[in-house]
Amino acid sequence: MSALFLRTLRDDPADAEVPSHKLLVRAGYIRRTAPGVYSWLPLGLRVFRNVEQVVRDEMDAMGAQEILLPALLPRDPYESTGRWTEYGPNLFRLKDRKGAEMLLGPTHEEIFTQLVKGEYSSYKDLPVILYQVQTKYRDEERPRAGILRGREFVMKDSYSFDLDDAGLQVSYDKHRAAYRNIFDRLGVKYVIVKATAGAMGGSQSEEFLAECEVGEDTFVRSTESDYAANVEAVVTTVPASRPIDGLPAAVAHETGDTPTIETLVDWANATLGGEYTAADTLKNVMVKIRKPGGEWEITAIGVPGDREVDFKRLEASVEPSEVELLEESDFVANPALVKGYIGPKGVQGAGFTYLVDPRVVEGTSWITGADVKGQHFVDLVVGRDFTPDGVIEAASVRDGDPSPDGKGVLTSAKGIEIGHIFQLGRKYADAFELDVLGENGKPVRVTMGSYGLGVSRMVAVLAEQMHDDKGLRWPREVAPFDVHLVIANKDEAAVAGAEDLAAELDAAGVSVLLDDRKASPGVKFKDSELLGMPIVVVVGRGWSNGTVEIRDRFTGEAVEAPVDSATDAVLAAVRG
C-alpha cells in the first residue's frame, strides 16, 4: 500500500447523501470530476473490472457475442426512430466542425439494428445475440448519489435478433436466466418486477431491482402471490360500474373558502350530514402535455381525493411526451380554470382534455369543483353529468391496494434498477426495414429484444447493500483483493514474515493488498475496515507468540492461526 495510488478520507464528502457515495469516496475508490462524472481509481477500477467479468462470463455462456460500438453517434438513425426528439434535454447533442449534428449515445438500438441489417440477409443467419460493455451518456438535470445516477455511466447492453415471436421469447428467457446468474453470483438481494417500456418501446418488459432504502424506484409485491411490479407498471383493479337510475341530481353548493380537499371534506361533514372522507371527492390536477415536436396541451387528471397524482406514473403513462404542472401564467391565460374549484364540466367546456383514474367509473358520484370560486358540485355522477375523455394510470399506489392478479394486497419497498429487459418486437426493425429472406424466399421482418445491465451502478449497489458502520464489505467475487494483510508490528522478523506470507499467498493464486505503510496500527485497522476486503490478516503482537490473526470482514469473526500454517489457514478462509 505504500506505493498504491490511494488516499483515504476520515470525513464524508460534503456533496454525498447516500452511504455508497460517502464510502466509495472516503475509501479512495472514486473521485468526482464534474457533476455526475467520476474517475475510477485503482481499487475502484478493480471492483468495476471484476463486476464486468462476471457479466461477460454469463453473457458468453448464453451464446452472446461481444462487439464494441462507438459512443459518438450520428443524428440520422435516432431521427429515424423519433428518439432524437423523444429524449429531449436528456440527450447530449453536439456538432462537428462541419456542422453535422451528433450525440453521445444513451443506448444503441438504432446502431445495432443498422449493423445487423448491413451484415445479415438470410434466415440462416438468425438468431443472433450481440452485446457490448460501453460508456453511456445522459444529461441528467440533477445527477446525484455518486455513481448511482450520473451523467456518464457504463452499461452492458445486448440485443437479440430473431425470425419470429417464439424465437424472441427464447432470447428473452435466456437473458432473464443469465441476469439471475449474474446477480446471484454477485450476492445481490434483488427482485424481478413488471415494468413499463418507456422510450425503448416494445411490449413485455421487466426490471431487476436491488432492494435498497435509498433506491429511487418504488415497487410493490403481493402478500399472497409472486406478483411484483414497478409502481409505474401497476394496473389498477377497476371496480364495476354502478347503476345511475335513482341517484340524486347534481347540485352546486356555496362551499366558501374550500380550495383544498381537507377544507372541502370539513365543509361536507359540517353541512351535508353524514360522514364524508377525501375518498368521496374528485381531485382535479391540471397539467400540460407535449408530444415530441408538438405544442403544450392542457389536460386535467381526475383522481379520488384520498390519492395523490404520482408524477412518475403519470410520466410513464404519457411517455414519450413531456408533462408539467400548470404554472400561474397558464391559469391567468385560461380564466375558465378556477384554481381550487376546478371540475370536469369546466375543463371540458373550455375545450381541454379530461382524463380520470380507472376507479372513476360510470355511476360513481363525487363532490368536485363547480368551476366558480367558492362553489362545488355534490352528487356529480360519471356517465350522467360528465363523460371523461379517457382513463390514465397516474394515481399513487398504496400499501393495502388489491393486487392486480386478484391475490392478496400490495406492499411497497424501494429499489435501485440494476437491469432491464425488453421485448422490443419490430419497432426498430420497422424503422430501418430490417428484413431477411425467409425459408420460402419471401422477406421476413426481424423481431428484436433489448437488454440492459448497469455495470458501474452495480459497484454502488454492492456498496449500498453490503456496507456496515465501519466501511465497505466486498463479496469475494468482486473484491479488489482477496486478502488485506496488515503489518501491525515494527519488528523486522514480523515484517519479513508478513512479506513472505504475502508472497506465498500470491504464488497460490490469492491476490493480496499488503499494508506496509509507516502508519500506526490504529490507522491501518481503520483503513482495513473502510476498504472492505473480505479477509483481513493481521501480523501483529501475536507474531512473537507464533500466531497471526485472520478476520472475516462480513461476520466480524477473528481467529488465530499458527505462523507455520498461516498460508493454509488463509487459503481456507479465502476459499470458504
ZAVO-289212 format. One line per field, with one value per residue (C-alpha): residue in one letter; x negated, y, z negated. Coordinates in pm, 1 decimal, decimal comma, always signed. Last residue first. Example, Ala and Ser with C-alpha at 12.3 -4.5 7.8 and 13.67 -1.06 7.14 Angstrom:
resn: (s  a)
u: (-1367,0  -1230,0)
v: (-106,0  -450,0)
w: (-714,0  -780,0)
This chain:
resn: (g  r  v  a  a  l  v  a  d  t  a  s  d  v  p  a  e  v  a  e  g  t  f  r  d  r  i  e  v  t  g  n  s  w  g  r  g  v  v  v  v  i  p  m  g  l  l  e  s  d  k  f  k  v  g  p  s  a  k  r  d  d  l  l  v  s  v  g  a  a  d  l  e  a  a  l  d  e  a  g  a  v  a  a  e  d  k  n  a  i  v  l  h  v  d  f  p  a  v  e  r  p  w  r  l  g  k  d  d  h  m  q  e  a  l  v  a  v  m  r  s  v  g  l  g  y  s  g  m  t  v  r  v  p  k  g  n  e  g  l  v  d  l  e  f  a  d  a  y  k  r  g  l  q  f  i  h  g  i  e  i  g  k  a  s  t  l  v  g  k  g  d  p  s  p  d  g  d  r  v  s  a  a  e  i  v  g  d  p  t  f  d  r  g  v  v  l  d  v  f  h  q  g  k  v  d  a  g  t  i  w  s  t  g  e  v  v  r  p  d  v  l  y  t  f  g  a  g  q  v  g  k  p  g  i  y  g  k  v  l  a  p  n  a  v  f  d  s  e  e  l  l  e  v  e  s  p  e  v  s  a  e  l  r  k  f  d  v  e  r  d  g  p  v  g  i  a  t  i  e  w  e  g  g  p  k  r  i  k  v  m  v  n  k  l  t  d  a  a  t  y  e  g  g  l  t  a  n  a  w  d  v  l  t  e  i  t  p  t  d  g  t  e  h  a  v  a  a  p  l  g  d  i  p  r  s  a  p  v  t  t  v  v  a  e  v  n  a  a  y  d  s  e  t  s  r  v  f  t  d  e  g  v  e  c  e  a  l  f  e  e  s  q  s  g  g  m  a  g  a  t  a  k  v  i  v  y  k  v  g  l  r  d  f  i  n  r  y  a  a  r  h  k  d  y  s  v  q  l  g  a  d  d  l  d  f  s  y  s  d  k  m  v  f  e  r  g  r  l  i  g  a  r  p  r  e  e  d  r  y  k  t  q  v  q  y  l  i  v  p  l  d  k  y  s  s  y  e  g  k  v  l  q  t  f  i  e  e  h  t  p  g  l  l  m  e  a  g  k  r  d  k  l  r  f  l  n  p  g  y  e  t  w  r  g  t  s  e  y  p  d  r  p  l  l  a  p  l  l  i  e  q  a  g  m  a  d  m  e  d  r  v  v  q  e  v  n  r  f  v  r  l  g  l  p  l  w  s  y  v  g  p  a  t  r  r  i  y  g  a  r  v  l  l  k  h  s  p  v  e  a  d  a  p  d  d  r  l  t  r  l  f  l  a  s  m)
u: (+1471,9  +1196,8  +1047,4  +1063,7  +903,8  +630,3  +568,3  +530,7  +302,1  +75,2  +73,7  -49,2  -393,4  -259,5  +2,2  +355,2  +564,9  +930,5  +1146,2  +1518,8  +1651,2  +1902,9  +1851,6  +1487,9  +1371,1  +1055,8  +744,1  +492,0  +132,8  -41,6  -391,1  -391,9  -616,2  -381,0  -84,7  -173,4  -86,6  -65,8  +301,2  +487,4  +807,1  +1043,3  +1337,5  +1154,5  +1360,7  +1157,5  +1305,9  +1236,8  +875,8  +841,9  +948,8  +700,8  +416,4  +486,3  +491,9  +174,2  -9,1  -136,6  -470,8  -292,2  -340,9  +25,9  +8,9  +311,4  +304,6  +443,4  +458,7  +323,6  +114,0  -200,3  -34,8  +42,8  -318,4  -443,5  -208,3  -320,5  -685,8  -614,3  -439,1  -731,3  -977,4  -774,2  -746,7  -1120,1  -1193,8  -978,2  -761,2  -438,9  -97,8  -162,4  +186,7  +258,9  +580,6  +680,8  +882,1  +806,4  +1024,8  +1331,6  +1564,2  +1643,7  +1522,6  +1810,8  +1696,7  +1754,3  +1723,9  +1694,5  +1719,9  +2095,4  +2165,7  +2156,6  +2319,1  +2632,9  +2515,1  +2160,9  +2296,0  +2533,6  +2250,4  +2044,1  +2357,6  +2402,0  +2079,6  +2210,7  +2575,2  +2747,6  +2951,7  +3137,4  +3304,8  +3508,8  +3577,0  +3805,7  +3688,1  +3929,3  +3930,5  +3890,7  +4005,0  +3779,1  +3976,1  +3706,2  +3721,2  +3513,1  +3408,8  +3569,1  +3460,4  +3665,5  +3482,3  +3780,3  +3968,5  +3677,3  +3668,8  +4030,8  +4042,3  +4074,0  +3890,0  +3920,1  +3743,6  +3506,3  +3399,0  +3116,0  +2977,3  +3270,1  +3236,7  +3515,9  +3762,7  +4047,6  +4426,0  +4692,0  +4983,5  +5286,6  +5377,1  +5440,9  +5652,1  +5364,0  +5377,4  +5305,5  +5566,5  +5435,0  +5314,1  +4992,7  +5067,2  +5027,5  +5047,0  +5279,7  +5146,7  +5276,7  +5494,2  +5856,1  +6029,1  +6221,4  +6429,5  +6809,9  +6997,3  +7331,0  +7474,0  +7180,7  +6991,7  +7222,1  +7183,6  +7350,9  +7230,2  +7087,4  +6852,5  +6856,3  +6635,4  +6475,2  +6671,9  +6564,9  +6810,4  +6530,6  +6590,6  +6804,4  +6849,3  +7092,7  +6985,1  +7226,2  +6969,3  +6621,0  +6370,4  +6158,7  +5963,9  +5823,4  +5958,7  +5871,4  +6023,9  +5891,0  +5939,7  +6204,4  +6303,7  +6628,3  +6426,5  +6233,7  +6534,0  +6751,4  +6476,6  +6428,8  +6186,5  +6256,0  +5912,3  +5777,2  +6050,9  +5978,0  +6214,7  +5965,0  +5719,0  +5422,9  +5402,4  +5415,3  +5126,5  +4926,9  +4956,2  +4789,6  +4962,5  +4786,4  +4553,9  +4561,7  +4334,7  +4447,9  +4253,1  +4414,1  +4769,7  +4834,3  +4474,5  +4479,8  +4804,5  +4668,4  +4356,1  +4570,2  +4776,3  +5101,5  +5214,9  +5495,1  +5765,4  +5937,0  +6012,5  +5829,2  +5914,2  +5620,2  +5686,2  +5509,7  +5368,6  +5183,7  +4827,2  +4721,9  +4563,0  +4212,3  +4235,0  +4582,2  +4637,1  +4857,1  +4981,9  +5105,8  +5403,4  +5484,8  +5854,0  +5943,0  +6275,6  +6418,0  +6577,2  +6235,2  +6141,5  +6389,4  +6755,8  +6968,4  +7334,4  +7477,0  +7441,1  +7312,1  +7047,3  +6927,4  +6922,2  +6739,7  +6467,4  +6429,4  +6384,4  +6126,9  +5919,5  +5954,6  +5819,8  +5967,4  +6253,0  +6315,4  +6693,8  +6878,3  +7171,4  +7328,3  +7383,5  +7631,9  +7607,0  +7932,1  +7987,0  +7920,7  +8234,1  +8104,5  +7725,3  +7642,2  +7281,1  +6975,4  +6764,5  +6434,4  +6115,4  +5805,7  +5535,4  +5251,6  +4913,2  +4637,4  +4524,4  +4526,5  +4258,6  +4418,7  +4429,1  +4679,8  +4540,0  +4860,7  +5025,1  +4880,9  +4844,6  +4548,3  +4488,9  +4202,2  +4071,4  +3768,3  +3531,4  +3346,6  +3209,1  +3381,3  +3236,6  +3370,6  +3181,9  +3435,8  +3433,8  +3682,7  +3919,3  +4064,7  +4307,5  +4416,7  +4186,5  +4071,0  +3735,8  +3869,2  +4066,4  +4110,9  +4300,6  +4207,0  +4308,1  +4076,7  +3781,7  +3649,3  +3296,1  +3060,3  +2721,2  +2476,4  +2265,2  +2302,4  +2680,0  +2690,2  +2508,0  +2698,4  +3030,9  +2922,1  +2831,5  +3174,3  +3359,3  +3128,7  +3200,6  +3573,7  +3567,6  +3380,0  +3634,5  +3924,4  +3776,6  +3763,1  +4132,7  +4200,9  +4044,9  +3726,5  +3498,4  +3247,3  +3135,6  +2971,7  +2731,4  +2639,8  +2380,6  +2368,7  +2109,2  +2200,8  +2164,6  +2430,5  +2453,6  +2716,8  +2581,8  +2224,8  +2247,9  +2593,9  +2696,0  +2715,9  +2982,3  +3081,2  +2931,8  +2766,2  +2743,2  +2431,6  +2331,0  +1990,6  +1967,4  +1992,1  +2121,9  +2363,4  +2481,0  +2739,4  +2806,0  +3096,6  +3053,5  +2806,4  +2996,6  +3299,0  +3089,7  +2973,7  +2717,2  +2431,0  +2574,5  +2908,6  +2723,2  +2526,3  +2829,0  +3016,2  +2718,6  +2691,3  +3058,5  +3082,2  +2773,7  +2847,2  +2764,0  +2518,5  +2332,5  +2493,6  +2423,3  +2530,0  +2316,0  +2194,2  +1868,7  +1661,4  +1869,8  +2191,6  +2309,0  +2603,8  +2604,5  +2959,3  +3156,4  +3296,2  +3548,4  +3511,0  +3820,2  +3675,2  +3367,9  +3578,7  +3807,0  +3692,9  +3548,5  +3414,8  +3213,2  +3055,6  +2985,4  +2815,7  +2475,6  +2307,8  +2016,5  +2023,6  +1878,6  +1975,3  +1796,3  +1869,3  +1931,2  +2113,3  +2396,4  +2407,8  +2554,4  +2209,1  +2066,7  +2324,1  +2262,0  +1886,4  +1905,7  +2126,6  +1894,8  +1601,1  +1761,5  +1817,7  +1447,9  +1346,9  +1550,7  +1405,6  +1053,4  +1137,1  +1246,9  +919,4  +707,7  +903,0  +1215,4  +1292,4  +1646,2  +1895,4  +2239,2  +2133,5  +1766,1  +1450,2  +1564,1  +1324,5  +1371,0  +1231,1  +1042,2  +1212,0  +1373,9  +1510,0  +1655,7  +1781,3  +1973,7  +2127,0  +2227,0  +2377,2  +2612,7  +2605,3  +2257,8  +2199,5  +1994,6  +1763,1  +1769,9  +1479,3  +1181,6  +1052,7  +843,2  +572,0  +468,0  +230,5  +61,5  -313,1  -296,1  +0,0)
v: (-2056,9  -2028,9  -1722,2  -1869,0  -2197,0  -2006,6  -1800,5  -2113,3  -2281,2  -1977,6  -1941,1  -2296,0  -2206,7  -1883,9  -2063,3  -1931,4  -1702,6  -1647,4  -1337,3  -1325,6  -990,1  -1177,9  -982,5  -872,0  -1218,3  -1168,0  -1385,4  -1316,0  -1433,7  -1662,5  -1766,5  -1596,9  -1317,8  -1282,7  -1230,7  -860,9  -800,7  -972,1  -913,7  -1088,4  -928,7  -1134,6  -994,6  -676,4  -377,7  -61,1  +104,7  -188,5  -224,6  +153,0  +153,0  -125,2  +58,4  +382,8  +201,5  +7,8  +337,9  +431,6  +355,6  +180,6  -189,7  -266,3  -562,0  -597,2  -964,0  -1152,6  -1528,4  -1751,0  -1978,9  -1787,3  -1470,6  -1638,8  -1745,5  -1395,0  -1232,4  -1477,6  -1397,3  -1025,1  -1078,9  -1283,8  -1014,3  -755,0  -980,1  -1050,3  -678,8  -599,2  -298,8  -492,0  -408,6  -533,3  -561,7  -814,1  -732,7  -1053,2  -1141,6  -811,1  -562,6  -760,3  -868,4  -1238,2  -1234,9  -1011,4  -660,4  -503,2  -123,4  +76,9  +65,0  +116,9  -166,2  -193,5  -477,4  -342,3  +6,3  -91,7  -367,9  -116,7  +132,0  -124,4  -233,3  +121,2  +84,9  -229,5  -129,8  -401,7  -351,1  -596,3  -518,4  -768,5  -776,1  -910,3  -941,1  -868,9  -1169,6  -1122,8  -1412,1  -1692,5  -1965,8  -2013,8  -1644,2  -1369,6  -1121,7  -790,3  -489,8  -210,5  +54,1  +193,7  -135,5  -329,4  -67,3  -114,5  -483,0  -651,3  -468,5  -744,8  -561,0  -645,1  -404,3  -449,8  -283,6  -56,3  +50,5  -45,4  +82,2  -118,2  -137,3  -382,4  -483,2  -687,7  -1053,6  -1241,9  -1077,4  -1053,7  -673,3  -689,9  -502,1  -179,5  -234,2  -36,0  +246,4  +318,0  +687,9  +797,3  +831,8  +540,2  +721,9  +693,3  +862,5  +1169,9  +1156,7  +1166,8  +1422,6  +1462,2  +1119,0  +893,0  +988,4  +1141,2  +1480,1  +1420,8  +1746,0  +2015,2  +2271,6  +2651,3  +2911,7  +3036,0  +2901,3  +2597,7  +2365,8  +2164,8  +1815,0  +1605,5  +1276,3  +1005,1  +682,9  +558,3  +507,1  +450,5  +677,2  +388,7  +388,7  +734,9  +1007,9  +1205,5  +1539,2  +1704,3  +2079,0  +2258,8  +2513,9  +2325,6  +2009,1  +2161,6  +2346,8  +2038,2  +1821,0  +2043,2  +2312,4  +2484,0  +2521,4  +2721,2  +2846,7  +2724,2  +2924,9  +3213,4  +3044,9  +3279,1  +3360,0  +2988,7  +2921,9  +3211,8  +3051,3  +2737,0  +2417,8  +2101,0  +1950,5  +1658,4  +1559,1  +1303,4  +981,5  +881,3  +969,5  +684,0  +667,6  +1039,0  +999,0  +704,6  +903,8  +1204,6  +1010,7  +1205,9  +1195,8  +984,0  +1048,8  +1290,9  +1022,1  +1112,8  +1339,9  +1440,1  +1758,9  +1829,5  +2142,2  +2078,9  +2202,2  +2203,8  +1927,0  +1806,5  +1514,4  +1525,6  +1798,4  +1757,2  +2027,8  +1953,8  +2039,3  +1810,3  +1754,3  +1589,9  +1410,2  +1388,0  +1095,0  +937,3  +1252,0  +1142,7  +1213,3  +1105,5  +1201,2  +1549,5  +1786,2  +2097,2  +2021,4  +1695,5  +1847,3  +2163,2  +1962,4  +1746,2  +2058,6  +2202,0  +1885,1  +1852,8  +2203,9  +2524,3  +2547,0  +2915,1  +2916,3  +2599,3  +2750,7  +2440,7  +2325,0  +2038,5  +1712,0  +1522,0  +1236,6  +881,7  +687,7  +543,8  +558,3  +192,7  +131,5  +36,2  -248,3  -161,3  -145,3  -300,7  -51,0  -165,8  -129,9  -54,9  +281,9  +130,8  -117,6  -457,1  -776,8  -1063,5  -1379,6  -1437,7  -1379,9  -1058,6  -909,2  -701,7  -332,9  -132,5  +214,6  +320,6  +588,5  +346,8  +475,2  +200,6  -73,9  -386,7  -427,7  -406,2  -623,9  -474,4  -649,4  -554,6  -717,2  -496,8  -268,4  +89,8  +199,0  +542,4  +384,0  +5,3  -11,2  -262,4  -590,4  -675,8  -904,5  -869,9  -831,1  -906,5  -902,1  -1183,1  -1110,5  -1467,3  -1446,4  -1120,1  -1266,5  -1596,5  -1413,2  -1194,1  -1501,4  -1658,0  -1344,9  -1313,5  -1666,8  -1610,3  -1307,0  -1497,8  -1781,6  -1534,6  -1365,9  -1703,4  -1756,6  -1403,6  -1471,0  -1453,1  -1343,6  -1067,7  -1019,4  -708,5  -659,0  -361,6  -386,8  -46,4  +204,6  +550,3  +918,1  +1164,4  +1001,0  +826,9  +552,1  +666,7  +941,8  +970,6  +1258,8  +1398,2  +1670,4  +1755,3  +1432,9  +1472,0  +1100,5  +934,3  +572,7  +404,1  +51,3  -315,9  -462,6  -729,2  -926,8  -1206,4  -1386,3  -1597,5  -1588,7  -1606,2  -1889,0  -1658,3  -1466,4  -1104,8  -1030,7  -780,3  -438,9  -501,0  -633,2  -308,8  -87,6  -260,6  -237,3  +134,6  +206,6  +5,4  +174,7  +347,3  +687,6  +752,6  +1082,4  +1275,1  +1415,3  +1706,5  +1780,6  +2141,1  +2082,5  +2120,9  +1854,1  +1937,1  +1829,1  +1678,4  +1510,0  +1376,0  +1423,7  +1753,4  +1578,8  +1203,2  +1197,4  +1437,1  +1239,5  +937,0  +966,5  +632,8  +778,2  +1082,5  +848,3  +693,3  +1038,2  +1207,0  +1043,1  +871,7  +926,2  +630,8  +398,8  +31,5  -259,9  -626,1  -923,5  -1235,0  -1390,9  -1769,1  -1796,1  -1865,9  -1553,1  -1336,2  -1516,4  -1474,4  -1119,6  -1007,3  -1168,7  -1000,9  -656,1  -694,2  -779,8  -486,0  -244,7  -383,7  -343,0  +5,8  +109,9  -4,8  +171,5  +499,4  +537,7  +897,0  +1028,8  +1238,5  +1331,3  +1687,3  +1708,6  +1508,5  +1344,2  +1082,2  +706,4  +415,3  +626,7  +477,5  +809,6  +847,5  +496,2  +530,1  +854,1  +764,6  +418,1  +556,4  +806,3  +1186,9  +1289,2  +1655,0  +1740,6  +1441,4  +1223,6  +1266,4  +1039,1  +1024,6  +753,8  +840,6  +576,4  +540,1  +233,5  +261,0  +232,2  +0,0)
w: (-224,6  +32,6  -130,0  -480,5  -367,8  -185,1  -499,9  -710,2  -455,2  -443,9  -822,8  -883,1  -1026,3  -1174,4  -1379,1  -1322,6  -1539,1  -1472,9  -1421,9  -1343,1  -1224,1  -1011,6  -690,1  -727,9  -834,3  -1038,8  -1044,8  -1322,9  -1306,0  -1557,6  -1674,1  -2013,3  -1885,6  -1589,6  -1820,3  -1853,9  -1493,3  -1156,9  -1089,5  -808,1  -679,3  -462,2  -262,1  -158,7  -277,4  -225,4  -536,6  -769,7  -652,2  -671,7  -1035,9  -1115,9  -941,5  -1124,0  -1457,8  -1375,6  -1326,3  -982,5  -817,6  -531,3  -455,2  -412,5  -174,5  +54,0  +152,6  +452,8  +396,3  +674,5  +454,8  +552,7  +427,1  +97,5  +62,4  +147,7  -104,3  -372,7  -295,1  -323,1  -653,5  -782,5  -679,8  -864,9  -1169,4  -1166,1  -1136,8  -1438,2  -1359,2  -1418,5  -1275,0  -920,7  -777,7  -501,0  -314,4  -136,5  +172,6  +339,2  +526,7  +409,9  +695,0  +644,1  +283,3  +175,9  +78,9  -259,7  -275,0  -593,3  -970,7  -1012,5  -768,4  -392,1  -198,2  -31,6  +52,1  +152,5  +374,7  +532,8  +587,5  +779,8  +966,8  +1096,5  +1296,2  +1465,0  +1509,9  +1712,8  +2029,0  +2252,2  +2583,1  +2783,5  +3154,0  +3426,6  +3787,9  +4073,1  +4307,0  +4681,2  +4902,9  +5029,5  +4855,2  +4589,8  +4518,5  +4677,1  +4413,6  +4326,5  +4119,5  +4270,5  +4064,3  +3872,5  +3898,7  +3743,5  +3470,1  +3364,5  +3459,8  +3121,0  +2847,6  +2590,8  +2315,1  +2030,0  +1756,9  +1508,6  +1196,0  +1108,8  +746,5  +507,0  +251,4  +98,5  +121,4  +5,5  +225,8  +132,6  +171,0  +492,7  +761,7  +1008,4  +988,9  +614,4  +414,1  +256,4  -100,6  -61,1  +176,2  +546,9  +630,9  +908,7  +1264,3  +1467,7  +1719,4  +1833,0  +2123,6  +2238,2  +1921,3  +1951,9  +1743,9  +1567,3  +1643,3  +1724,3  +1408,4  +1149,0  +980,2  +644,6  +484,5  +707,2  +559,7  +529,4  +359,5  +681,7  +976,7  +1176,8  +994,6  +831,5  +701,7  +470,5  +649,1  +752,6  +922,8  +1188,3  +1460,6  +1325,1  +1153,8  +1030,0  +1358,8  +1269,8  +1493,0  +1804,4  +1903,9  +2219,2  +2265,1  +2470,2  +2206,4  +2150,2  +2096,3  +1809,0  +1669,5  +1661,0  +1515,4  +1211,5  +1099,3  +766,3  +608,6  +901,1  +1131,3  +1483,9  +1704,4  +1666,5  +1905,6  +1962,2  +1591,2  +1512,2  +1751,2  +1603,3  +1258,7  +1388,3  +1492,7  +1381,0  +1638,1  +1880,5  +2166,7  +2423,7  +2477,4  +2245,0  +2138,5  +1894,2  +1769,7  +1691,4  +1496,3  +1301,2  +1216,2  +1126,7  +874,5  +860,0  +499,4  +363,0  +99,9  +336,4  +592,8  +914,9  +1209,1  +1431,1  +1627,7  +1955,8  +2118,5  +2443,5  +2497,8  +2862,1  +3065,9  +3159,8  +2923,3  +2763,1  +2507,1  +2201,1  +1969,4  +1620,8  +1402,5  +1111,1  +1044,8  +714,2  +701,6  +350,2  +169,5  +97,6  -97,4  -361,3  -430,0  -723,9  -718,8  -723,0  -430,4  -605,3  -867,2  -713,6  -366,6  -480,8  -657,3  -344,9  -131,2  -372,8  -353,2  +25,4  +68,7  +214,2  -37,4  -115,6  -91,0  +10,4  +195,8  +339,3  +698,1  +708,4  +901,2  +910,2  +668,2  +796,5  +887,2  +1212,9  +1244,5  +1186,3  +1085,4  +1290,4  +1157,3  +991,3  +1198,9  +1039,7  +1126,0  +1349,3  +1178,4  +1429,3  +1291,8  +941,7  +1050,1  +1033,6  +830,1  +838,1  +674,4  +480,5  +141,0  -5,0  +340,5  +440,3  +492,8  +636,2  +571,8  +772,4  +642,5  +416,8  +85,0  -113,9  +106,3  +273,3  +597,5  +878,0  +1188,5  +1429,2  +1666,5  +2004,4  +2244,2  +2532,2  +2725,1  +2691,0  +2552,1  +2457,2  +2174,8  +2176,4  +1848,6  +1582,2  +1422,7  +1136,5  +1069,1  +712,0  +582,9  +295,3  +463,5  +394,1  +701,2  +823,5  +773,3  +964,3  +1262,2  +1262,8  +1243,7  +1531,8  +1736,8  +1671,5  +1783,2  +2080,6  +2195,1  +2139,3  +2368,0  +2637,6  +2620,1  +2624,9  +2930,9  +3107,5  +3041,4  +3162,4  +3501,5  +3705,8  +3423,4  +3346,1  +2985,8  +2848,1  +2560,7  +2344,7  +2069,3  +1916,9  +1804,5  +1676,5  +1763,1  +1647,4  +1308,2  +1102,2  +877,5  +944,2  +683,9  +530,4  +752,7  +1104,5  +1116,2  +1473,7  +1601,8  +1941,8  +2018,7  +2153,7  +2197,2  +2164,5  +2301,5  +2235,8  +2561,9  +2670,0  +2972,6  +2983,6  +3312,3  +3435,1  +3726,6  +4016,4  +4188,5  +4220,5  +4471,0  +4517,7  +4246,1  +4234,8  +4319,1  +4149,3  +3843,7  +3814,5  +3874,2  +3593,7  +3360,0  +3432,0  +3370,2  +3051,0  +2904,7  +2573,5  +2422,5  +2707,2  +2716,8  +2998,2  +3342,5  +3561,0  +3867,8  +3859,5  +4045,3  +3729,1  +3556,4  +3378,7  +3034,3  +2850,8  +2508,1  +2476,1  +2154,2  +2284,3  +2510,8  +2545,2  +2763,9  +3022,7  +3131,0  +3035,6  +3334,6  +3479,5  +3799,9  +3614,8  +3396,6  +3705,9  +3854,1  +3556,7  +3589,1  +3292,4  +3057,0  +2814,9  +3077,5  +3097,4  +2934,5  +3002,8  +2775,7  +2893,0  +2693,7  +2653,3  +2303,8  +2155,8  +2319,7  +2145,0  +1815,8  +1819,7  +1952,9  +1663,4  +1410,1  +1583,6  +1567,4  +1195,2  +1158,9  +1376,8  +1163,4  +840,9  +980,4  +1105,9  +760,2  +607,5  +872,5  +900,5  +1113,9  +1210,4  +1173,9  +1372,1  +1235,0  +1154,5  +1260,3  +1182,4  +859,3  +723,6  +696,4  +494,9  +240,7  -64,7  -154,3  +199,1  +218,4  -138,7  -101,6  +234,6  +116,8  -205,0  -36,9  -56,0  +62,2  +151,2  -158,4  -125,8  -439,0  -677,4  -751,9  -396,4  -232,8  +18,8  +266,1  +559,4  +410,0  +337,5  -43,6  +0,0)
